[in-house]
Amino acid sequence: MRLEDLNWMDVEEYLRRDDRVILVLGACEQHGYLSLLTDVRISMALADAASRQSGVLVAPPLNFGISPYFLTYPGTISLRTETFVRVVEDIVQSLYHQGFRRFVVLNGHGGNIAAQNVLTEIANRHAGMRVAWYAWWQSHSVEEVAARYGLKIYHAGWAEAFPFTRVTELPSGEKRVEGYQGLLSAEETRTTFGDGVFGGAYQVDDAILEELFDVALQDVLALLNF
């Protein structure tokens, strides 16, 4: 159940029986051969699937995140850290004001980690507010699926190559990237990673991806019970 499919009276009725909301934080950034909105599409797929089973409302995703290191890749749109955390703050405070109290944040992009601190600060100020944070690729259950098949998770690699994130044919085989140190500028990032994939297999059997998605979904459903 998405906010975009309701009117304000529907939301008011929803709040009479539930104070939970799912908020997706994503990014518009290069993902090699995958969609520029991969970080949004995966988290929204999890949010929609969890909503169908739980009835919890899904807010519109934040499609832009913090991605300054990818700005030499066309199509990447990055927000400054200050801008991003202020937008997150405004979204959450708007929803809290209306009666939402439990926020399950599905973060699709590692660069958005700064939002964790601002969410804690908001929760400190607002009585009864609770926040759960979930980044699917960091989940132990997801890591276990990868390990079972001898795979490692890299940016823009096999673990993000779901049918709904693919926009072209994917290369076969694996990619190896030589070691690098320190924080890379946008120019250095493109020089180091070329096509934008950070390493590992470009693609795997869809059955593995289904298994990975299913365990991530179970994680989200568990969080909704907090």
C-alpha positions in Angstrom: 0.0 0.0 0.0 1.7 3.2 -1.2 1.0 6.7 -0.1 0.6 7.7 -3.7 -2.5 5.5 -4.1 -4.3 7.1 -1.2 -5.9 10.4 -0.5 -5.5 12.3 2.8 -8.7 10.9 4.3 -7.4 7.3 3.6 -4.2 8.1 5.5 -6.2 9.6 8.4 -8.2 6.4 8.6 -5.0 4.3 8.4 -3.5 6.3 11.4 -6.5 5.3 13.5 -5.3 1.7 13.5 -1.5 1.9 12.7 1.3 4.3 13.3 4.0 2.5 11.1 5.4 3.7 7.9 8.2 2.4 5.6 10.5 5.0 4.2 12.9 4.2 1.4 16.2 6.1 1.0 17.8 5.5 -2.3 20.1 7.2 -4.8 20.4 8.0 -8.5 23.9 6.8 -9.4 25.9 4.6 -11.7 25.5 0.9 -11.2 27.5 -0.4 -14.1 25.2 -2.1 -16.5 22.2 -1.8 -14.1 19.6 0.9 -13.7 20.7 4.2 -12.3 17.9 3.8 -9.8 19.0 0.4 -8.6 19.3 1.6 -5.0 15.6 2.7 -5.1 14.2 -0.3 -7.1 15.6 -2.9 -4.7 14.4 -1.3 -1.5 11.0 -0.4 -3.0 10.6 -4.0 -4.1 11.2 -5.1 -0.6 8.9 -2.3 0.8 6.1 -3.3 -1.5 6.4 -7.0 -0.8 6.5 -6.3 3.0 3.5 -4.0 2.7 1.4 -6.6 0.9 2.0 -9.0 3.7 1.7 -6.6 6.6 -0.5 -3.8 5.4 2.1 -1.2 6.5 2.0 2.0 4.5 5.0 2.8 2.1 6.0 6.5 1.7 7.3 7.8 -1.6 11.1 7.0 -1.9 13.8 9.6 -1.7 15.4 9.0 -5.1 18.5 11.0 -4.5 21.3 10.3 -2.1 24.9 11.1 -1.4 27.1 10.0 -4.3 29.9 12.5 -4.9 32.4 9.8 -5.9 30.3 8.8 -8.9 29.8 12.3 -10.5 32.0 11.6 -13.5 29.5 8.9 -14.5 26.7 10.5 -16.5 23.3 10.2 -15.0 24.5 10.3 -11.4 22.7 13.0 -9.3 24.2 13.6 -5.9 23.0 15.7 -3.0 25.3 17.4 -0.6 25.3 15.6 2.8 23.8 18.7 4.5 21.0 18.8 1.9 20.3 15.1 2.2 20.0 14.9 6.0 17.8 18.0 6.0 15.4 16.5 3.5 15.3 13.3 5.6 14.6 15.3 8.7 11.8 17.3 7.0 10.1 14.1 5.7 10.2 12.3 9.0 9.1 15.4 11.0 6.1 15.9 8.6 5.0 12.3 9.1 5.5 12.4 12.9 3.4 15.6 13.1 0.5 13.7 11.5 0.7 10.8 13.9 3.3 8.3 12.5 5.5 7.0 15.3 7.3 3.9 14.0 9.6 4.4 11.0 11.1 1.5 9.2 13.8 3.0 7.0 15.0 0.8 4.1 18.2 2.3 3.0 19.4 1.3 -0.5 22.7 3.2 -0.7 25.7 3.0 1.5 26.5 6.7 1.1 23.4 7.6 2.9 24.7 6.5 6.3 24.7 10.1 7.5 21.0 9.9 7.9 21.4 7.5 10.9 22.7 10.2 13.1 20.0 12.7 12.2 17.3 10.1 12.8 18.7 9.5 16.2 18.7 13.2 17.0 15.0 13.5 15.8 14.0 10.5 17.9 15.7 12.1 20.9 13.5 15.2 20.5 10.2 13.4 19.7 8.4 11.4 22.3 7.3 7.9 21.3 9.2 7.9 18.0 11.0 4.7 17.1 13.2 4.0 14.1 14.4 0.8 12.6 17.2 1.0 10.0 17.8 -1.7 7.4 20.5 -1.9 4.6 19.8 -5.2 2.9 23.3 -5.9 1.6 24.7 -5.7 5.2 22.2 -8.2 6.6 23.8 -11.3 8.1 21.1 -13.5 6.4 21.9 -12.0 3.0 25.6 -12.5 3.6 24.9 -16.1 4.5 23.2 -16.6 1.1 26.2 -15.2 -0.7 28.6 -17.3 1.3 26.7 -20.5 0.6 27.4 -20.0 -3.1 31.0 -18.8 -2.6 30.1 -15.2 -3.7 31.0 -11.8 -2.4 28.8 -8.7 -2.6 30.2 -5.7 -4.5 28.7 -2.5 -5.7 26.8 -3.0 -9.1 27.6 -6.7 -9.2 25.5 -9.9 -9.2 23.7 -9.2 -5.9 22.1 -6.1 -7.3 21.4 -7.6 -10.8 17.7 -8.5 -10.2 15.4 -8.8 -13.2 13.9 -5.4 -12.2 17.2 -3.6 -12.1 18.6 -4.9 -15.4 18.4 -2.5 -18.3 20.7 -4.2 -20.7 22.6 -7.5 -21.2 25.1 -8.2 -18.6 28.7 -9.4 -19.2 29.6 -12.9 -18.2 32.4 -13.9 -15.9 33.9 -12.0 -13.0 35.7 -8.7 -12.5 38.9 -8.2 -10.6 39.9 -4.8 -9.3 43.4 -4.2 -7.9 43.6 -2.9 -4.4 43.2 0.8 -3.7 43.5 2.9 -0.6 42.0 6.0 0.8 39.0 8.1 -0.3 38.8 8.4 -4.1 37.7 11.5 -5.9 35.2 11.2 -8.7 37.9 11.1 -11.3 39.9 8.5 -9.4 36.8 6.4 -8.9 36.1 6.2 -12.6 39.8 5.5 -13.4 39.9 2.7 -10.8 36.6 1.0 -11.6 36.0 1.7 -15.2 32.5 0.3 -16.0 31.5 1.0 -12.4 31.2 -2.5 -11.1 33.4 -2.9 -8.1 34.2 -6.6 -8.5 33.0 -10.2 -8.4 30.5 -11.9 -10.7 28.5 -9.8 -13.0 25.5 -12.1 -12.8 24.3 -15.4 -11.3 21.3 -17.7 -11.6 18.0 -15.9 -10.8 17.2 -18.6 -8.3 20.1 -17.3 -6.1 18.7 -13.8 -6.4 15.2 -15.0 -5.4 16.7 -16.7 -2.3 18.6 -13.5 -1.4 15.4 -11.4 -1.9 13.3 -13.7 0.2 15.7 -13.6 3.2 15.9 -9.8 3.0 12.1 -9.7 2.9 11.9 -11.8 6.1 14.3 -9.3 7.7 12.0 -6.4 6.9 8.9 -8.2 8.0 10.5 -8.9 11.4 11.5 -5.2 11.7 7.9 -4.2 11.2 6.9 -5.9 14.4 9.1 -3.6 16.6 
